[in-house]
Amino acid sequence: MSFADRPSYRTAAPMTDFDARALAASLAEILGSDRVLHGPEARRRHPGDMSWLTYVHAQHGRPLNGQDVVASPRTTREVADILKLAARLKVPVTPAGGASGVQGAANATCGGILLDLRSMTRVRNLDRRSLTCTVEAGMIVKTFEEQLNAQGLSFTHYPASAEWASIGGCVAARGSGVLSTKYGTIQDHVLSAEVVLSDGDVVQLPALPRHGVGPELTQLFVGSEGTLGVVTAVTVRLRHLPAHRKFAAYRFDDLAHGIEAGRRMMTSGVRPAVMRLYDREAAIHSLERAVTAGLEGETMIVMFDGDHPTLVDAEAAVCRDICVGEGARELRAGIGESWWDKRYVFYYPPHAPQLPQIWCTMDVAADFTRIEAVYRNVTRAMREAVDPSWGMTVKTHLSHWYDWGSMIYPRFGIPKGPDDLDAALDLHDAIVRAATLAAIEAGGVINDHHGVGMRLAPFLEQQFGPAGMRLLRRIKHGLDPDHVLCPGKLALRPEGQGARPAVIPAA
């Protein structure tokens, strides 16, 4: 698949005769009938992820989540047995957790089995001395964090979707959270993984990361979106709950000075737990709605935390010197604290968008040399992609910072899209295409932490190049030669393969 191809949600999957009852009966022998759904009930109970693509297709009666059967295992052995069955019958399997993704990745677009991992929620081991924990993939992030907090510990992975997102889903999409600038993205949290391969083999990867025993195989599965194996458990690193937090907020004359302040902090070893830089539109029309502080333009919120208050205060003081040195005006620290207390309200009404709006976030990563150009090119491309009469807004912030660069998080919104589904998709696709190609042209990477899913799959070859895609396809073929796991996702469908399995004999 090349970037010029139509996205998979614009092409109908070929249908074949498929006896879901026979498959459900076979799965019931593994799980029991109470943990197997088939037919309309399987699709009603599992409508898909939280992307606009999923919502708008469902509204028009053309759902993207088309599983024939839902299977809900409770153990790794049951997952392995399900995959052995699927491999024998060559039935597609799509793993799913909390289905909080926004790119369409968790949708079973090829039918077959939706593997619902939400019953796999055990904490298998908690090592308080090493501050590590082995937890199963179906555990919801917020639940996990609450259990740890009760013991004075923290996962430090706080995605906006924490209430719905599963640990396995975060790993599958290479997710991030609001504390990533200090504690890293999910790939930095995961030390090891238990993975079930497409043929049912269970692999326990080495217990420690960055070892000298060959390639780092754990990271091969982080971000693979279920295409290479089913992650059933991970060992993650923990922290003690911080003894001290310190907030601050700054007003910059322009975004460039805010980016430079962030660059100076990250390249000199200063590590705020939170550093969010809002452009004028985002500060006035998004952040201001939550903190009601009279914001007038580019605003940075920072938070430092840690076990040693003197170190936290020292880092905050260095941050202040850097920001003031870049011309910033110090605002009330309470603005940052108010954002922290209300950080999840943006994902509920009235802040969160709803149909008939069209919305999408295009998070793009780049190094410090290119990040300003990426911001200019991507936001301009988005605005120029559609007629102004649609009233589209673009609000951008930079919320995940690294010692080499940062990312932009532009969210576009159209108050009311066309009533016709294809016309609405045309509008959405035009903006996504323009933004993605502008990001690549400016030297950015087309996604920072939301994953690829259905939305960005057509652009992977443009991002990786033909040789890179051949490498990905070879890895896929080596691990899943029959393309049982999420066939076609990440643009990894082999030439000539159909979208649905062969007929399964009736029981």
BELLIN-V358762 format. One record per backbone hydrogen bond with DSSP energy under -1.0 kcal/mol. NH is the residue of the N-H (numbers start at 1). CO is the residue of the C=O. If there is no record, write none. Layout:
BEGIN
nh	co
NH	CO
NH	CO
END
This chain:
BEGIN
nh	co
5	2
10	7
11	8
20	18
23	19
24	20
25	21
26	22
27	23
28	24
29	25
31	27
32	28
35	32
36	33
37	70
39	68
43	39
44	40
45	41
50	101
55	51
56	52
57	53
58	54
59	55
60	56
61	58
62	57
66	64
66	108
68	112
69	112
70	37
71	114
72	35
79	75
80	76
81	77
82	78
83	79
84	80
85	81
86	82
87	83
88	84
89	85
90	86
91	86
93	484
94	113
96	115
107	104
109	107
111	108
113	92
114	69
115	94
116	71
116	114
117	96
120	117
121	119
124	134
125	134
127	132
131	127
132	127
133	236
134	125
135	234
136	122
137	232
138	120
139	136
141	165
142	162
144	140
145	141
146	142
147	143
148	144
149	145
150	146
151	148
152	149
153	148
154	239
162	159
164	161
165	161
167	139
168	137
170	166
171	167
172	168
173	169
174	171
175	170
178	158
180	177
182	179
183	179
184	180
186	175
188	185
190	186
191	235
192	235
194	233
195	203
196	230
197	201
200	197
203	195
205	193
214	212
217	215
221	218
223	171
224	221
225	172
227	224
230	196
232	194
233	194
234	135
235	192
236	133
237	189
238	131
239	154
241	152
243	306
244	306
246	304
248	302
250	300
251	329
252	298
258	254
259	255
260	256
261	257
262	258
263	259
264	260
265	261
266	262
267	263
270	265
273	303
274	303
276	301
277	398
278	299
279	396
283	279
284	280
285	281
286	282
287	282
288	283
290	287
291	287
292	288
299	278
300	250
301	276
302	248
303	274
304	246
306	244
312	308
313	309
314	310
315	311
316	312
317	313
318	314
319	315
320	316
321	317
322	318
323	319
324	320
325	321
326	322
327	324
328	323
329	251
331	249
335	332
337	333
338	334
339	335
340	336
341	337
342	338
345	342
347	344
348	345
351	348
352	348
357	354
358	414
360	412
362	410
364	408
365	445
366	406
368	404
371	367
374	370
375	371
376	372
377	373
378	374
379	375
380	376
381	377
382	378
383	379
384	380
390	387
391	388
393	413
395	411
398	277
402	405
406	366
408	364
409	397
411	395
412	360
413	393
414	358
417	356
424	420
425	421
426	422
427	423
428	424
429	425
430	426
431	427
432	428
433	429
434	430
435	431
436	432
437	433
438	434
439	435
440	436
441	437
442	438
443	440
444	439
445	365
454	103
455	103
456	452
459	456
460	457
463	459
464	460
465	461
469	465
470	466
471	467
472	468
473	469
474	470
475	471
476	472
477	473
478	474
479	475
480	476
483	480
486	93
489	486
491	488
492	489
497	494
END
